[in-house]
Amino acid sequence: MLPGSAVAPAGRPARSRRLAILGIAALFLRIAATVGILIAAAGGGHSRQRPIASLRIALVADVPPNPTYASPTIEGLRAAAQNLGFRTRILYGGGALRGFLRKIAAAARTSDLVVVDATPDLEAVSRLTRRFPGTRFLVPDSVSDPLASFAGQRNVTGFNFDDRENGYLGGYLAGLMTHGDEAVSAVGGQPTDAVRGLIGGFTAGARAARPRIRVLVHYTGTFLTDNRCEATANRQLDRGSWVVFDAAGACGLRALQAVVVRGHWGVGVDNDMSYLGPQILGSVVKQFERANQLAVTLFAYGQLPGGKDLRLDLASDGIGLVVSSDRVPPTVRAKVEKVAAKLRARDQARDAR
């Protein structure tokens, strides 16, 4: 994302986004000042017992990243490893939940920290992390999500992105790109806190742009790749949706592909999905690369909070909207940026209190 902006063009090279050690330190201080992560005072960190270079840190992903873009989580881990000089390895689950959990367990037996990439089943991961209290885990969702049982697990740290704020920007863009009786819609996976926040924000944003717009919402119950999201998106398009929001992980890619085939608009989630084609208006992104590099650096220095979340919003540059389609008029971009600026100012005022 552009400095000081939540609406950015697509295609920014991953290398240019990498933060050096001083940059990570500055980001940590900024987040600590704005969202109140007072780890030392709270006693939620861990004490590093040996040199950073001897740390063993692993990342477990469901499947290898799409070759057309770099995985932000992997890039963040690699950047931290390069800056700090520790050992790291990456394991892939093979696309099935059983294999994904098996790889996490294998990593937990031989690693000091296991970074879990986007997970197909948060509750299954929470049961597994409980079996390894001596290993630290970093999970891509909030440890307070009621769909998972991380309560009391001091060895787990989560991310708490302001999903509602992010979804709001995507919904506002979607609403501005519709006319007449055209509706917008959202395809969700499992109804986790993050997904419900994204979709709730999307709905509110679309109605802020066009108060009487219809918003169709359906949950498929899965983040795994299958045809449920594609079928759901097609039904929504049949009912008049002109913009489909993907909030269903790997499954949601099928929803966006259906949009592209039928010549409608799509809004991606988590990462920039402009590679799917010009029908993708934009994506509400989470800066997983930056967030994971920050978290791993905190772990290396014994300052990663246990049993808590690292909270990230527009004010901390942890989230934002990437407007990728050149078919989005400049007037629409300007309106979305104006809304983003108001949300950012609200965050800053709240954090200052």
C-alpha positions in Angstrom: 0.0 0.0 0.0 1.1 3.5 -0.6 2.5 5.4 2.4 -0.3 7.1 4.2 -2.9 5.6 1.9 -5.3 2.6 2.2 -6.1 2.6 -1.5 -3.1 1.5 -3.6 -2.4 0.3 -7.1 -1.6 -3.3 -7.7 1.6 -4.8 -8.8 4.0 -3.5 -6.1 7.0 -5.9 -6.0 7.3 -8.0 -2.9 10.9 -7.0 -2.5 10.2 -3.4 -2.2 7.8 -4.1 0.7 10.4 -5.8 2.9 11.2 -4.1 6.1 14.8 -3.9 7.4 15.5 -4.5 11.1 15.2 -0.8 11.9 11.9 -0.6 9.9 10.5 -3.5 11.9 11.5 -1.9 15.1 9.9 1.3 14.1 6.7 -0.5 13.1 6.6 -2.3 16.5 7.0 0.9 18.3 4.2 2.5 16.2 1.9 -0.4 16.9 2.8 -0.5 20.5 2.0 3.2 20.8 -1.2 3.1 18.9 -2.9 -0.1 20.0 -1.4 -0.7 23.4 0.7 -3.8 23.0 2.7 -3.4 26.3 4.1 -6.9 26.3 6.8 -6.4 28.9 4.4 -4.8 31.3 1.8 -7.5 30.8 4.3 -10.3 31.2 3.0 -12.0 28.0 6.3 -12.5 26.2 8.8 -15.3 26.5 12.4 -15.2 27.6 14.9 -16.1 24.9 17.3 -18.6 26.3 19.9 -18.9 23.4 21.2 -16.9 20.4 18.8 -15.9 17.7 20.8 -17.8 15.1 20.0 -21.1 16.8 16.2 -20.6 16.7 14.3 -23.1 14.6 11.2 -21.6 13.0 8.9 -23.4 10.6 6.0 -22.3 8.5 3.2 -24.7 7.5 1.0 -23.9 4.5 -1.9 -25.8 3.1 -0.6 -25.8 -0.5 2.3 -24.1 -2.3 1.6 -20.5 -3.3 0.2 -19.6 -6.7 3.3 -19.1 -9.0 2.0 -15.7 -10.2 2.4 -14.0 -6.8 4.6 -14.4 -3.8 3.0 -15.7 -0.6 3.0 -12.7 1.9 3.4 -15.1 4.9 6.3 -16.8 3.3 7.9 -13.6 2.3 7.6 -12.2 5.8 9.2 -15.2 7.3 12.0 -15.2 4.8 12.7 -11.5 5.3 12.9 -12.0 9.1 15.2 -15.0 8.7 17.5 -13.0 6.4 17.6 -10.0 8.7 18.1 -12.0 11.9 20.1 -15.0 10.7 18.0 -17.8 12.1 17.1 -21.1 10.4 13.7 -21.6 8.8 11.8 -24.2 6.8 8.5 -24.4 4.9 6.2 -27.4 4.9 3.1 -28.0 2.8 0.0 -30.0 3.8 -0.9 -31.1 0.3 -4.4 -29.5 0.2 -6.1 -31.9 2.7 -6.9 -31.1 6.3 -5.3 -34.3 7.6 -2.1 -33.6 5.8 -2.1 -30.0 7.0 -2.4 -31.0 10.6 0.2 -33.7 10.3 2.7 -31.2 9.0 1.9 -28.8 11.9 2.5 -31.6 14.4 5.8 -32.6 12.7 7.0 -29.0 12.7 6.0 -28.6 16.4 8.2 -31.5 17.4 11.4 -29.9 16.0 10.7 -26.2 16.1 10.7 -23.3 18.6 8.0 -21.4 16.7 5.5 -22.7 14.1 3.9 -20.2 11.8 0.6 -21.4 10.6 -0.5 -20.0 7.2 -4.2 -19.7 6.2 -5.9 -22.7 7.8 -8.9 -24.7 6.4 -10.1 -25.4 10.0 -9.2 -23.1 12.9 -10.8 -25.3 15.6 -8.7 -28.4 14.4 -5.6 -26.3 14.7 -6.5 -25.1 18.2 -6.9 -28.7 19.4 -3.5 -29.5 17.9 -1.6 -26.6 19.4 -2.9 -27.7 22.9 -0.9 -30.9 22.5 2.4 -29.0 22.2 2.5 -26.5 25.1 6.3 -26.2 24.9 6.2 -25.0 21.3 5.1 -21.4 20.3 2.6 -21.0 17.5 1.6 -18.0 15.4 -1.9 -18.4 13.8 -3.5 -16.3 11.1 -6.7 -15.6 13.1 -7.6 -14.2 16.5 -7.0 -16.4 19.5 -10.4 -15.1 20.8 -12.4 -16.5 17.9 -15.3 -18.5 19.4 -15.0 -21.1 16.6 -11.7 -22.2 18.1 -10.5 -23.3 21.6 -7.3 -21.3 22.0 -8.5 -20.0 25.4 -5.8 -20.5 28.0 -3.2 -21.5 25.5 -0.3 -19.2 26.4 1.8 -20.8 23.6 -0.3 -19.3 20.8 -0.3 -15.8 19.4 -2.9 -14.6 16.8 -3.5 -11.7 14.5 -6.5 -9.4 15.0 -6.9 -7.4 11.8 -9.8 -4.9 11.7 -11.8 -7.0 9.3 -14.9 -5.0 9.5 -13.0 -1.8 8.6 -11.3 -3.6 5.7 -14.6 -5.2 4.4 -16.2 -1.8 4.6 -13.8 -0.4 2.0 -14.5 -3.3 -0.3 -18.2 -2.9 0.1 -18.1 0.8 -0.5 -16.1 0.3 -3.8 -18.6 -2.5 -4.8 -21.6 -0.2 -4.1 -20.1 2.6 -6.2 -19.6 0.3 -9.1 -23.3 -0.7 -9.4 -26.3 1.0 -10.9 -30.1 0.7 -10.9 -31.3 -2.6 -9.4 -27.9 -4.3 -9.5 -27.1 -6.1 -6.2 -23.8 -7.0 -4.6 -23.0 -10.3 -2.8 -20.6 -12.0 -0.5 -19.5 -15.7 -0.5 -18.2 -16.7 2.9 -16.5 -19.8 4.0 -16.8 -20.8 7.7 -18.5 -18.1 9.8 -15.4 -17.3 11.8 -15.0 -13.9 13.5 -12.8 -12.7 10.7 -15.2 -13.8 7.9 -18.3 -12.4 9.7 -16.4 -9.1 10.3 -15.4 -8.9 6.6 -18.9 -9.6 5.4 -20.5 -7.3 7.9 -18.2 -4.5 6.9 -18.8 -5.2 3.2 -22.5 -5.0 3.7 -22.3 -1.7 5.7 -19.9 -0.2 3.1 -22.1 -1.1 0.2 -25.2 0.4 1.8 -23.2 3.6 2.7 -22.4 4.0 -1.0 -26.0 3.1 -2.1 -28.5 3.0 0.8 -31.1 0.8 -1.0 -28.8 -1.7 -2.5 -29.5 -5.4 -2.1 -26.7 -7.4 -0.4 -26.8 -11.2 -0.8 -24.8 -13.2 1.7 -24.2 -16.9 1.8 -21.8 -19.1 3.7 -20.5 -22.4 2.2 -19.1 -23.8 5.4 -15.6 -24.5 3.9 -12.4 -22.8 3.0 -11.2 -25.8 1.0 -11.1 -25.9 -2.8 -14.3 -27.4 -4.1 -17.2 -26.3 -6.3 -19.4 -25.0 -3.5 -18.2 -21.4 -3.8 -18.5 -21.4 -7.5 -22.0 -22.7 -7.4 -22.9 -20.1 -4.7 -21.5 -17.3 -6.7 -23.4 -18.4 -9.8 -26.6 -18.4 -7.9 -25.9 -14.9 -6.6 -25.2 -13.7 -10.1 -28.5 -15.3 -11.3 -30.3 -13.3 -8.6 -28.9 -10.0 -9.8 -25.5 -9.6 -8.1 -23.1 -7.5 -10.1 -20.2 -7.6 -7.7 -19.1 -10.7 -5.7 -16.9 -10.5 -2.6 -14.8 -13.5 -1.8 -14.4 -14.2 1.9 -13.9 -18.0 1.6 -10.1 -18.6 1.2 -9.1 -21.1 -1.4 -12.8 -22.0 -2.0 -13.5 -18.4 -2.8 -11.1 -18.4 -5.8 -13.7 -20.5 -7.6 -16.3 -17.8 -6.8 -14.1 -15.1 -8.4 -13.4 -17.3 -11.4 -17.2 -17.7 -12.0 -17.4 -13.9 -11.9 -14.6 -13.5 -14.5 -16.3 -16.1 -16.8 -19.6 -14.3 -16.7 -18.1 -10.8 -17.1 -19.2 -9.4 -13.7 -17.0 -7.8 -11.0 -15.2 -9.4 -8.1 -13.5 -8.1 -4.9 -10.8 -10.3 -3.5 -9.7 -10.9 0.1 -6.4 -11.1 2.1 -4.1 -10.8 -0.9 -4.0 -8.9 -4.2 -6.0 -11.1 -6.6 -5.6 -8.9 -9.7 -3.9 -11.8 -11.4 -7.4 -13.3 -12.0 -8.1 -10.6 -14.5 -9.5 -7.1 -15.1 -12.9 -8.1 -13.7 -11.3 -8.0 -10.2 -12.1 -4.4 -9.0 -9.7 -4.7 -6.1 -8.8 -6.7 -3.0 -9.1 -6.0 0.7 -5.7 -7.0 1.8 -4.0 -7.9 5.1 -0.3 -7.1 5.3 0.6 -10.7 6.3 4.2 -10.2 5.1 4.7 -7.2 7.4 2.6 -8.7 10.2 4.5 -12.0 10.2 7.9 -10.4 9.9 7.0 -8.2 12.9 5.7 -11.2 14.9 8.7 -13.4 14.2 11.1 -10.6 15.1 9.2 -10.1 18.4 9.6 -13.8 19.0 13.3 -13.7 18.3 13.8 -11.0 20.9 11.6 -12.6 23.5 8.7 -10.1 23.1 6.0 -12.1 21.4 2.8 -12.0 23.6 1.4 -15.4 24.5 -2.3 -16.1 24.5 -3.0 -12.7 22.9 -3.4 -11.0 19.5 -1.3 -8.5 17.6 -3.9 -6.0 16.5 -3.6 -4.2 13.1 -5.8 -1.6 11.4 -5.6 1.2 8.8 -3.8 3.5 11.2 -1.0 0.9 11.6 -0.9 0.1 7.9 -1.8 -3.5 8.6 -4.8 -3.6 6.2 -6.1 -1.7 3.2 -7.8 -1.8 -0.2 -5.8 -2.4 -3.4 -7.8 -1.1 -6.3 -6.4 -3.0 -9.2 -8.8 -2.6 -12.2 -8.2 0.2 -14.6 -11.9 0.2 -15.2 -12.5 1.8 -11.8 -13.1 5.5 -12.6 -10.9 8.2 -11.0 -14.0 9.7 -9.3 -14.8 6.3 -7.6 -11.2 5.9 -6.5 -11.3 9.4 -5.0 -14.5 8.7 -3.1 -13.1 5.4 -1.7 -9.8 7.2 -0.6 -11.8 9.9 1.1 -13.7 7.2 3.2 -10.4 5.4 3.9 -8.9 8.7 5.2 -11.9 9.2 7.6 -11.5 5.6 8.9 -7.8 6.0 9.4 -8.3 9.3 11.3 -10.9 7.6 13.5 -8.4 4.8 14.3 -5.7 7.3 15.2 -8.1 9.3 17.5 -9.2 6.1 19.2 -5.6 4.9 19.7 -4.6 8.3 21.1 -7.2 8.0 23.9 
